Amino acid sequence: MLQTQQEERLEASQGSGHRILIISPWENRWSLGGGAGVSDDFNFIRNFTRAGYELHFLSPKSDTAADFRVDGFHTHTYPNFFKPTLSWPTSIRRILWPTLYNAIVPAYAVQLSRRIRPDFVLGHSHFSALASYMTREFLQIPSGVKLFGVMDLVHTEWPRWKYNFKNLEQILALKVPQDVWIILDDGTKGDEAALRHGVPESKIRFLPNGINVDWMSAPSESAALRDEFGLDRDSYVVLFLARLVASKRPELLLQAVPEITKRVDKPVHFVFAGDGEERERLEALTRAMGIGDNVRFLGAVPHARVPDIMSVSDVFVSTSRLTNVAIPTCEALVCGLPVVAMDIGNTSDIIKDGETGRLVGDGDVEGLSAAIAELLEDPAARSEMGRRARELAKARFTGWEARTHMEMKIIDQIIAARS
């Protein structure tokens, strides 16, 4: 029934660490090996295995995912029903995926747990709440769920019917008992959402996102880097770095391009670094708007190269409908790049209007155009905001090693308490 990608003998946990089962709805470990994407799993695996923990990831079967090869890290799979149904209508997938997940994955998790005997089971995202709980009950071990954000639970301004309809799966998941909920602060107010939906405060651990704080010494702009990214040396560069998916709303920046280029007296490159399901549509929109000379789609940029693309940019833009202080925005501040963002969730806690960047109303394309154009035309303001951005990053952000050690402490305490 279970398929393993690494046929290694299961040994006792190394050092003083514990054996942990992680149940995940994602095929791969995101940015392992320095590739593009969010690096939470990469840092979790690297730092936990260094500390002597033995990690077992249970995730969908993948023919392409390259996993991290390190002592103490093992991968196991269950049938991948996500991939063959990815093109189905969202209304169908929204019912199908949780149904299949909760019908299939808990059984795989319980069987695997009986074999490897973990000390703790950790579910990734609301998808895994039931699987974590069932594993806990069958094996009598502590369980937790790790939320990387709470998506549309941030939209408390919506009418109640819309809020409940859009968030039904998450609301139900928060009702499933766990020993702990580890919620990352991505700006969607996850701690408040969990409390609002009945999770006891004593079971919530609200942690900062890990950030590459060492990027504060990122390279200065160089002509060679501009040439490498195909950017004119005498142009302004506006950077959008994120997955190209609907929730990030990259089309709002495209809509602002004509007005910005009219207001600014120098050429402007609008660089979209990232890939995703919306890329083809965005490229078609770019052609239809006749702005192809100003727009560059770089595709996924390896994580190690993010400081380089930040260094050749003048302004960073974030237009998400969920949160505009996700990891890429924080990385821009670390690199001393002023941010223009739409004010949603906890964005204003980090992006201080007129200090570390500019804030505009949610969905306000006209305001977005004006703010970007004004910053491009004011190098002194950009420089001062960039300096303040680095200062804020130094004072507020947490490095990956410190963040993952917070998780170690939480898990160790839960295991000790349950024992």
Residue, then its C-alpha position, 0 to 999 in steps of 0.5 A: m500500500l505504501q510506496t517509499q522513495q528512499e528504501e533505507r533502514l529505519e533506525a532510532s532517532q539520532g541524537s536527542g531529537h525525535r521522530i516526526l511524521i509530516i503529512s503534506p498535500w504538496e508533491n515536493r519540498w518547494s525550494l530544496g537544493g536552492g531552487a525557486g520558491v518558498s524555502d520553509d520546508f527546506n530550512f525545516i528539514r535542514n535544521f531539524t536533521r542537523a539537530g538530530y531529528e528523524l523526519h518522514f514526509l508523507s506527500p503525493k506521488s510525484d514523477t518529477a520532484a527532486d527531494f533533499r538527500v540528507d541523513g534523517f530525512h525520508t519520503h513516503t507517498y500516497p496516490n496523487f489525485f491532485k495532478p490529474t484533476l488540476s484542470w477541472p473547474t474550481s467548483i468541482r476541485r473544491i469538493l473533490w480534493p478535500t473529500l479524496y484527501n480525507a478518504i485516502v490520506p488518513a489510512y496511509a498516515v496511520q499505516l505508516s505510523r504503525r511502522i515507523r512509530p513517530d513521536f509526533v505527527l504534524g499536518h501541513s495546511h488545513f487539508s491535513a487536520l483530520a489525518s493528523y487527528m486520526t493518526r494521533e488517536f490510533l497511535q496515541i501520540p501528540s499531533g499538530v497542524k502547521l498553517f502557512g497562512v489562513m488565506d481568505l479567513v483574513h476577509t472579515e469585512w465580507p458578508r457572513w454568508k460569503y465569508n463562511f462559503k469561501n472558508l468552509e474547509q478551513i473553518l471545519a479543519l479548525k474544529v478538529p482537535q489537535d495538541v497544537w496549531i503552529i501558525l505562521d505570521d504571513g500577514t493574514k492574521g492567522d492567530e485571530a482567525a484560529l481564536r475566532h473559530g474556536v481554537p483555544e488560545s493555549k493551543i496556538r503558537f503564532l510564529p514569524n516567517g523565517i527570512n533570509v536576514d543575511w541578505m542585508s549584505a546583498p550585492s549592490e547593483s551592477a551593470a553586469l547583473r542588468d545585462e544578465f537579466g536582459l535589462d537596459r542599464d539606464s531604465y527604471v526597474v519595477l519588480f513583481l516577485a511571486r507565484l503567478v496565481a490568481s490570489k497574487r493579482p499580477e494583472l493589477l500591475l499590468q493595468a498600471v503600466p500605461e499610466i506609469t510609463k506616461r508619468v515617468d520620463k525614463p524607460v521602465h521595465f516591469v519585471f515579473a519573476g515567478d511562474g504559475e498557472e496565470r503566466e500564459r494569460l498574463e503574457a496574452l494580456t501584455r500583448a493585447m495591451g501593447i506593452g510588451d516592450n516594457v514587460r519582462f517575464l523571467g520565469a522562476v528565479p532560483h532562490a539564491r538569485v533573488p538578492d541579485i534581481m532585487s539589487v537591480s530593481d528600483v521598486f518592489v510591488s505586491t498586489s495580493r488579495l490575501t496579504n502583502v507582507a509575505i516572504p518576498t515582500c519581507e525579502a525586498l525590505v531586507c535588501g533595502l528595496p522600497v515596497v509599493a503594496m495594497d493595504i490588506g491584512n496586516t500589511s500596514d504593520i510592516i509597510k509604513d506609508g512614506e517610510t518603508g514604501r507606499l501603501v495604496g487602497d486594496g484594488d486601487v490601480e490608479g493609486l498604484s500607478a501614482a505611487i510607483a511613478e512618484l517613487l521612480e521620479d524621486p531617487a532621494a525618497r527611494s534611497e531613504m525608504g530603502r535605508r529605513a526598510r533595512e532598519l525595520a528588517k533588522a529590528r523585526f525579522t527572524g532568521w530561518e535558524a532561529r525560527t525553526h528552533m522555535e518549532m523544535k522547542i514547541i514540538d519537544q514541549i508537546i511530546a514531553a507533556r503528552s508523555 
